[in-house]
Amino acid sequence: MRTGPGEHPQVNGPPSGQSSQVEEELRVSVSGPFDLEAALRVARVLTDADAEVPVRIDLTRVSHFEDSAVAVLARALSVHRYARIHGLRQHQLRLLRYLGVEGVHDSAADSEPAWTS
């Protein structure tokens, strides 16, 4: 079921108390629109996370991405060394590269998540 543009995103992670930390990995899942609200919540997770703990960001259930939200994500990724991102589309991957986020690649092409470091 797709979420429409007027609906609020759902971010499961430390801001709402629904994070999971498995084998020293923090997981954050976003569903619905990836708008400024969702990006700021993910950014807060990355900022609050221990810099040495890998963070897995699942965007596979995002209905659509706002470019401004991807820019917020790019800034947050620049401060956390170990973040894996699942569910980015080609446009968002390109945008992150343009914004200087290194190490991001197409996860669908090689069955691996997009990595940043």
Backbone as CSV, one residue per row, in Angstrom:
resi,resn,N_x,N_y,N_z,CA_x,CA_y,CA_z,C_x,C_y,C_z
1,MET,0.829,-1.174,0.000,0.000,0.000,0.000,0.874,1.238,0.000
2,ARG,0.661,2.127,-0.932,1.462,3.339,-1.035,0.831,4.443,-0.197
3,THR,1.691,5.259,0.401,1.231,6.374,1.202,1.205,7.614,0.341
4,GLY,0.149,8.372,0.411,0.014,9.574,-0.398,0.841,10.725,0.134
5,PRO,1.037,11.755,-0.692,1.881,12.887,-0.323,1.425,13.611,0.935
6,GLY,0.136,13.589,1.274,-0.347,14.301,2.441,-0.213,13.525,3.739
7,GLU,0.239,12.298,3.690,0.327,11.470,4.877,1.711,11.567,5.500
8,HIS,1.770,11.287,6.795,3.020,11.396,7.528,3.852,10.127,7.390
9,PRO,5.172,10.284,7.340,6.041,9.112,7.257,6.094,8.387,8.591
10,GLN,6.442,7.150,8.532,6.656,6.372,9.743,8.132,6.038,9.801
11,VAL,8.792,6.463,10.866,10.206,6.190,11.061,10.328,5.359,12.322
12,ASN,10.793,4.145,12.166,11.026,3.281,13.314,12.493,3.354,13.658
13,GLY,12.787,3.841,14.822,14.159,3.991,15.270,14.171,4.648,16.627
14,PRO,15.309,5.014,17.124,15.422,5.586,18.465,14.507,6.777,18.748
15,PRO,14.220,7.691,17.790,13.350,8.805,18.140,11.987,8.370,18.645
16,SER,11.458,7.268,18.136,10.151,6.812,18.592,10.269,5.632,19.547
17,GLY,11.487,5.279,19.913,11.696,4.187,20.844,11.531,2.816,20.227
18,GLN,11.528,2.715,18.899,11.307,1.430,18.253,12.534,0.967,17.481
19,SER,13.699,1.233,18.004,14.905,0.807,17.313,15.219,-0.626,17.702
20,SER,16.053,-1.228,16.905,16.547,-2.531,17.295,18.042,-2.533,17.089
21,GLN,18.728,-3.132,18.024,20.173,-3.211,17.915,20.530,-4.687,17.968
22,VAL,20.874,-5.231,16.812,21.180,-6.642,16.697,22.647,-6.770,16.337
23,GLU,23.371,-7.547,17.155,24.791,-7.758,16.913,25.500,-6.437,16.659
24,GLU,25.269,-5.473,17.542,25.932,-4.176,17.449,25.610,-3.427,16.165
25,GLU,24.401,-3.568,15.676,23.941,-2.817,14.516,22.622,-2.152,14.870
26,LEU,22.532,-0.858,14.644,21.306,-0.115,14.896,20.510,-0.084,13.601
27,ARG,19.218,-0.399,13.673,18.378,-0.438,12.478,17.302,0.636,12.542
28,VAL,17.127,1.316,11.420,16.111,2.348,11.290,15.330,2.059,10.021
29,SER,14.015,2.080,10.117,13.170,1.804,8.966,12.225,2.976,8.735
30,VAL,12.079,3.368,7.473,11.187,4.463,7.110,10.164,3.932,6.116
31,SER,8.893,4.268,6.338,7.857,3.937,5.371,7.022,5.185,5.138
32,GLY,6.407,5.245,3.965,5.663,6.449,3.590,6.589,7.409,2.866
33,PRO,6.268,8.688,2.891,7.110,9.652,2.183,8.415,9.910,2.930
34,PHE,9.503,10.070,2.194,10.765,10.496,2.798,10.838,12.001,2.605
35,ASP,10.218,12.704,3.546,10.149,14.156,3.488,11.082,14.738,4.547
36,LEU,10.995,16.047,4.758,11.879,16.707,5.704,11.729,16.132,7.115
37,GLU,10.508,15.853,7.530,10.267,15.283,8.859,10.990,13.943,9.025
38,ALA,10.842,13.061,8.046,11.496,11.755,8.121,13.010,11.898,8.082
39,ALA,13.513,12.779,7.231,14.965,12.975,7.121,15.553,13.505,8.423
40,LEU,14.858,14.425,9.067,15.348,14.966,10.334,15.357,13.900,11.426
41,ARG,14.385,13.011,11.408,14.363,11.929,12.399,15.516,10.951,12.155
42,VAL,15.765,10.613,10.891,16.891,9.723,10.574,18.204,10.415,10.925
43,ALA,18.302,11.706,10.631,19.512,12.462,10.963,19.759,12.446,12.469
44,ARG,18.691,12.548,13.259,18.827,12.506,14.719,19.356,11.146,15.164
45,VAL,18.868,10.079,14.532,19.371,8.735,14.859,20.869,8.659,14.590
46,LEU,21.287,9.139,13.432,22.710,9.088,13.074,23.554,9.946,14.005
47,THR,23.043,11.097,14.381,23.773,11.998,15.274,23.902,11.397,16.667
48,ASP,22.834,10.758,17.146,22.829,10.198,18.495,23.545,8.854,18.598
49,ALA,23.723,8.175,17.479,24.331,6.839,17.497,25.825,6.930,17.783
50,ASP,26.321,5.915,18.453,27.759,5.779,18.670,28.431,5.721,17.300
51,ALA,29.471,6.497,17.111,30.138,6.601,15.804,30.707,5.276,15.315
52,GLU,30.946,4.343,16.211,31.528,3.056,15.821,30.481,1.968,15.595
53,VAL,29.231,2.246,15.900,28.163,1.257,15.722,27.549,1.430,14.337
54,PRO,27.548,0.381,13.530,26.924,0.476,12.201,25.429,0.769,12.309
55,VAL,24.953,1.592,11.398,23.530,1.918,11.340,23.005,1.450,9.997
56,ARG,21.919,0.706,10.022,21.274,0.209,8.806,19.985,0.997,8.611
57,ILE,19.896,1.710,7.490,18.734,2.542,7.193,17.955,1.872,6.069
58,ASP,16.743,1.437,6.387,15.902,0.739,5.424,14.887,1.711,4.837
59,LEU,15.063,2.060,3.564,14.164,2.965,2.861,13.358,2.226,1.793
60,THR,13.296,0.910,1.888,12.636,0.112,0.853,11.127,0.330,0.807
61,ARG,10.533,0.832,1.902,9.086,1.061,1.913,8.718,2.543,1.784
62,VAL,9.677,3.329,1.316,9.410,4.757,1.093,8.609,4.897,-0.196
63,SER,7.524,5.662,-0.130,6.667,5.829,-1.310,7.240,6.845,-2.292
64,HIS,7.846,7.896,-1.775,8.512,8.880,-2.638,9.515,9.677,-1.812
65,PHE,10.500,10.224,-2.499,11.578,10.973,-1.865,11.487,12.443,-2.260
66,GLU,11.651,13.327,-1.296,11.795,14.748,-1.589,13.294,15.045,-1.655
67,ASP,13.706,15.799,-2.668,15.128,16.102,-2.827,15.704,16.826,-1.616
68,SER,14.932,17.732,-1.015,15.427,18.461,0.157,15.693,17.505,1.320
69,ALA,14.894,16.463,1.430,15.088,15.473,2.490,16.354,14.655,2.230
70,VAL,16.633,14.367,0.977,17.855,13.637,0.627,19.076,14.493,0.968
71,ALA,18.965,15.814,0.804,20.065,16.716,1.167,20.316,16.679,2.681
72,VAL,19.255,16.613,3.468,19.403,16.490,4.924,20.064,15.158,5.263
73,LEU,19.653,14.099,4.592,20.262,12.786,4.798,21.750,12.822,4.454
74,ALA,22.103,13.499,3.375,23.504,13.592,2.961,24.355,14.233,4.053
75,ARG,23.860,15.290,4.636,24.612,15.959,5.707,24.775,15.025,6.903
76,ALA,23.717,14.312,7.259,23.780,13.396,8.395,24.743,12.244,8.122
77,LEU,24.760,11.757,6.881,25.664,10.653,6.533,27.124,11.082,6.611
78,SER,27.390,12.349,6.412,28.773,12.829,6.432,29.373,12.790,7.838
79,VAL,28.539,12.703,8.878,29.063,12.682,10.240,29.080,11.283,10.853
80,HIS,28.465,10.320,10.212,28.470,8.950,10.746,29.254,8.054,9.805
81,ARG,30.266,7.374,10.333,31.188,6.596,9.504,30.586,5.332,8.921
82,TYR,29.708,4.679,9.655,29.225,3.362,9.235,27.707,3.361,9.083
83,ALA,27.244,3.673,7.892,25.805,3.638,7.634,25.564,2.859,6.346
84,ARG,24.619,1.938,6.402,24.202,1.183,5.222,22.792,1.619,4.886
85,ILE,22.571,1.847,3.612,21.258,2.320,3.183,20.678,1.331,2.182
86,HIS,19.456,0.908,2.429,18.731,0.033,1.510,17.560,0.826,0.930
87,GLY,17.289,0.652,-0.347,16.079,1.206,-0.929,16.218,2.521,-1.669
88,LEU,17.439,2.967,-1.901,17.612,4.197,-2.676,17.384,3.919,-4.155
89,ARG,16.846,4.889,-4.830,16.632,4.793,-6.277,17.736,5.562,-6.972
90,GLN,17.851,5.400,-8.280,18.950,6.013,-9.039,19.055,7.518,-8.817
91,HIS,17.939,8.214,-8.826,17.982,9.670,-8.655,18.573,10.040,-7.294
92,GLN,18.165,9.338,-6.238,18.672,9.642,-4.911,20.152,9.291,-4.776
93,LEU,20.568,8.195,-5.396,21.990,7.839,-5.395,22.826,8.930,-6.065
94,ARG,22.341,9.392,-7.212,23.033,10.459,-7.931,23.095,11.735,-7.091
95,LEU,21.983,12.069,-6.487,21.914,13.272,-5.669,22.899,13.197,-4.501
96,LEU,22.968,12.056,-3.834,23.927,11.907,-2.740,25.360,12.074,-3.228
97,ARG,25.662,11.520,-4.389,27.013,11.693,-4.947,27.292,13.162,-5.243
98,TYR,26.330,13.851,-5.823,26.494,15.277,-6.111,26.736,16.078,-4.838
99,LEU,26.138,15.626,-3.743,26.258,16.326,-2.466,27.507,15.903,-1.691
100,GLY,28.344,15.075,-2.306,29.628,14.735,-1.719,29.657,13.513,-0.829
101,VAL,28.608,12.710,-0.836,28.602,11.483,-0.034,29.326,10.411,-0.841
102,GLU,30.447,9.975,-0.327,31.274,8.979,-1.015,30.847,7.565,-0.652
103,GLY,31.109,6.634,-1.545,30.888,5.223,-1.249,29.470,4.742,-1.426
104,VAL,28.600,5.550,-1.982,27.222,5.128,-2.207,27.146,4.506,-3.592
105,HIS,26.504,3.340,-3.685,26.380,2.669,-4.972,24.989,2.060,-5.100
106,ASP,24.691,1.585,-6.268,23.378,0.995,-6.551,23.288,-0.373,-5.913
107,SER,22.475,-0.483,-4.863,22.377,-1.750,-4.148,21.673,-2.816,-4.974
108,ALA,20.794,-2.432,-5.862,20.066,-3.414,-6.669,20.982,-4.093,-7.679
109,ALA,22.001,-3.393,-8.127,22.884,-3.939,-9.174,23.718,-5.091,-8.674
110,ASP,24.125,-5.036,-7.399,24.991,-6.105,-6.905,24.467,-6.755,-5.626
111,SER,23.184,-6.610,-5.361,22.515,-7.246,-4.224,23.119,-6.885,-2.877
112,GLU,23.757,-5.765,-2.785,24.323,-5.293,-1.522,23.714,-3.928,-1.210
113,PRO,23.682,-3.561,0.048,23.155,-2.242,0.406,24.106,-1.144,-0.031
114,ALA,23.572,0.044,-0.183,24.413,1.206,-0.457,25.175,1.499,0.824
115,TRP,26.476,1.689,0.711,27.330,1.946,1.872,27.812,3.369,1.834
116,THR,27.995,3.939,2.991,28.717,5.191,3.112,29.761,4.990,4.168
117,SER,30.836,5.686,4.043,31.855,5.612,5.093,32.761,6.799,4.990
